[in-house]
Amino acid sequence: MTDIQVQHAPASTAAGRVRKAPENFLNPAGIRTAQAEGIRGRRDFIRNAFAAAMAGGAAVHAAAQAPDVGDGDPAILKLPKHSTGLGRPVASPPYGQPSQYEGNVQRRQSPGLTQTNQASVSFAPIQSLFGIVTPNGLHFERHHQGWWDIDPQQHRFMVNGLVKTPKVFTMDDLMRLPAVSRFHFIECGANTGMNWGNVAVPTVQYTHGMLSCCEYTGVPLITLLEMAGADLKKGKFILAEGADGSSMTRTIPIELVTSGEVLVAYGQNGEMIRPENGYPLRLVVPGVQGVSWVKYLRRVELGDMPFATKDEAVHYVDLMPDGQHRQYTSIQECKSVISTPSGGQVLLSRGFYNITGLAWSGRGKIKRVDVSVDGGRNWRTARLENPILSKCLTRFNIDWVWDGKPTIVQSRAMDDTGYVQPTYKQLRQVRGSRSIYHNNAVQSWLVQENGEVKNVQVA
């Protein structure tokens, strides 16, 4: 284990020593602080919440260290109000909301990004999620011109280019057609981008939080192209265009479309797509970087060559060691991350822990995930939890007994093509150290003797 670079968390996360995960389980004082804070993603939100929670948190810490409660646990012996009183009626509120005690589980803006009046990124709290599905209200956001709530009755979707009959569809037209539903991950090409330059982002929400996974419902794009009489011999690429102010446009190879995987989607996790995720219509391009999943989708054009639009000629390109840029490198390669324990969390005591995390590949299914608890010297194969789906998040778990000594935990994924997730040394030998996009290197978390977990890099 050599060349370890510790990425220190800012002071705002250091107060969370009384809990395993600083985002979870607010007490009443913390709830009042969260409600007063009002604005999501404010940089000192966690710090303020924990300042309010410290009084009650000390008892939590003591209980974790000393499970013997003597005469009995008052939380068991004394019946609480919810065991003796009448609860709230159904449909109150009419649209369900999370518990008030989960007020810290939210999308957050990164303190490491330039803040403007029109914030463009929020990160999903993957350290606080279970299974593989991202709730709609916690799905990460990336905007190029802000988000809109578009009237679906006025929205139109057009198919043109190398087709016999250009078509214009209303939302009613699309929702009358046979639909399919599939689970897929979506990851921004810049996810983990700040780690390229050793930027000190403290938690897995900031290192890997531009990642989500949902069930999408819609019409296969190939169906709509065929309805327009697409020339699939001459047509080699499609151009997808969005209806927001940036007119986001992306080139997509026709092979992805003819496979039937690409969807014109209106549904997400059983309800209509949320406005911040492209309502009423977005493109779903499994395995491909999120920028190609064009939101507010209004047009698809079939052409015979890449379109080289502004968003792919100078943006989302990979800076190589020789100074040249790679274009159209849109596939999200095999990757994994441990979400617990991870940066910003605190292990309360030595003993048994379940190490858990997520793995994914833009080329197919996850075949195996190995975990190291000694900085990469030794590896054990983790359990892959069902379902294991193509181009979808896969949850992994492995048992671990922490002896209380400092150590580094890592995960390394392999997909069904045989591709193995690289180390930073392996990745930088090919890609250099000045890139932004498609960082799929092994993530390392340093567990310190006091239980605090920090972001580090192991070369």
Rosetta blueprint (number, residue, H / E / L):
1 M L
2 T L
3 D L
4 I E
5 Q E
6 V E
7 Q E
8 H L
9 A L
10 P L
11 A H
12 S H
13 T H
14 A H
15 A L
16 G L
17 R L
18 V L
19 R L
20 K L
21 A L
22 P L
23 E L
24 N L
25 F L
26 L L
27 N L
28 P H
29 A H
30 G H
31 I H
32 R H
33 T H
34 A H
35 Q H
36 A H
37 E H
38 G L
39 I L
40 R L
41 G L
42 R L
43 R L
44 D L
45 F H
46 I H
47 R H
48 N H
49 A H
50 F H
51 A H
52 A H
53 A H
54 M H
55 A H
56 G H
57 G H
58 A H
59 A H
60 V H
61 H H
62 A H
63 A H
64 A H
65 Q H
66 A L
67 P L
68 D L
69 V L
70 G L
71 D L
72 G L
73 D L
74 P H
75 A H
76 I H
77 L H
78 K L
79 L L
80 P L
81 K H
82 H H
83 S H
84 T L
85 G L
86 L L
87 G L
88 R L
89 P L
90 V L
91 A L
92 S L
93 P L
94 P L
95 Y L
96 G L
97 Q L
98 P L
99 S L
100 Q H
101 Y H
102 E H
103 G L
104 N L
105 V L
106 Q L
107 R L
108 R E
109 Q L
110 S L
111 P L
112 G L
113 L L
114 T L
115 Q L
116 T L
117 N L
118 Q L
119 A L
120 S L
121 V E
122 S E
123 F E
124 A L
125 P L
126 I H
127 Q H
128 S H
129 L L
130 F L
131 G L
132 I L
133 V L
134 T L
135 P L
136 N H
137 G H
138 L H
139 H L
140 F L
141 E E
142 R E
143 H L
144 H L
145 Q L
146 G L
147 W L
148 W L
149 D L
150 I L
151 D L
152 P L
153 Q L
154 Q L
155 H L
156 R E
157 F E
158 M E
159 V E
160 N E
161 G E
162 L L
163 V E
164 K L
165 T L
166 P L
167 K E
168 V E
169 F E
170 T E
171 M H
172 D H
173 D H
174 L H
175 M H
176 R L
177 L L
178 P L
179 A L
180 V E
181 S E
182 R E
183 F E
184 H E
185 F E
186 I E
187 E E
188 C L
189 G L
190 A L
191 N L
192 T L
193 G H
194 M H
195 N H
196 W H
197 G H
198 N L
199 V L
200 A L
201 V L
202 P L
203 T L
204 V H
205 Q H
206 Y H
207 T H
208 H H
209 G L
210 M L
211 L E
212 S E
213 C E
214 C E
215 E E
216 Y E
217 T E
218 G E
219 V E
220 P E
221 L H
222 I H
223 T H
224 L H
225 L H
226 E H
227 M H
228 A L
229 G L
230 A E
231 D L
232 L L
233 K L
234 K L
235 G L
236 K L
237 F E
238 I E
239 L E
240 A E
241 E E
242 G E
243 A L
244 D L
245 G L
246 S L
247 S L
248 M L
249 T E
250 R E
251 T E
252 I E
253 P E
254 I H
255 E H
256 L H
257 V H
258 T H
259 S L
260 G L
261 E L
262 V L
263 L E
264 V E
265 A E
266 Y E
267 G E
268 Q E
269 N L
270 G L
271 E E
272 M E
273 I L
274 R L
275 P H
276 E H
277 N H
278 G L
279 Y L
280 P L
281 L L
282 R E
283 L E
284 V E
285 V L
286 P L
287 G L
288 V E
289 Q L
290 G H
291 V H
292 S H
293 W L
294 V L
295 K E
296 Y L
297 L E
298 R E
299 R E
300 V E
301 E E
302 L E
303 G E
304 D L
305 M L
306 P L
307 F L
308 A L
309 T L
310 K H
311 D H
312 E H
313 A H
314 V L
315 H L
316 Y L
317 V L
318 D E
319 L E
320 M L
321 P L
322 D L
323 G L
324 Q L
325 H E
326 R E
327 Q L
328 Y L
329 T L
330 S L
331 I E
332 Q L
333 E L
334 C L
335 K E
336 S E
337 V E
338 I E
339 S E
340 T E
341 P L
342 S L
343 G L
344 G L
345 Q L
346 V E
347 L L
348 L L
349 S L
350 R L
351 G E
352 F E
353 Y E
354 N E
355 I E
356 T E
357 G E
358 L E
359 A E
360 W E
361 S L
362 G L
363 R L
364 G L
365 K L
366 I E
367 K E
368 R E
369 V E
370 D E
371 V E
372 S E
373 V L
374 D L
375 G L
376 G L
377 R L
378 N L
379 W L
380 R E
381 T E
382 A L
383 R E
384 L E
385 E L
386 N L
387 P L
388 I L
389 L L
390 S L
391 K L
392 C L
393 L L
394 T E
395 R E
396 F E
397 N E
398 I E
399 D E
400 W E
401 V E
402 W E
403 D L
404 G L
405 K L
406 P L
407 T E
408 I E
409 V E
410 Q E
411 S E
412 R E
413 A E
414 M E
415 D E
416 D L
417 T L
418 G L
419 Y L
420 V E
421 Q L
422 P L
423 T L
424 Y H
425 K H
426 Q H
427 L H
428 R H
429 Q H
430 V H
431 R H
432 G L
433 S L
434 R L
435 S L
436 I L
437 Y L
438 H L
439 N L
440 N L
441 A L
442 V L
443 Q L
444 S E
445 W E
446 L E
447 V E
448 Q L
449 E L
450 N L
451 G L
452 E E
453 V E
454 K E
455 N E
456 V E
457 Q E
458 V E
459 A L
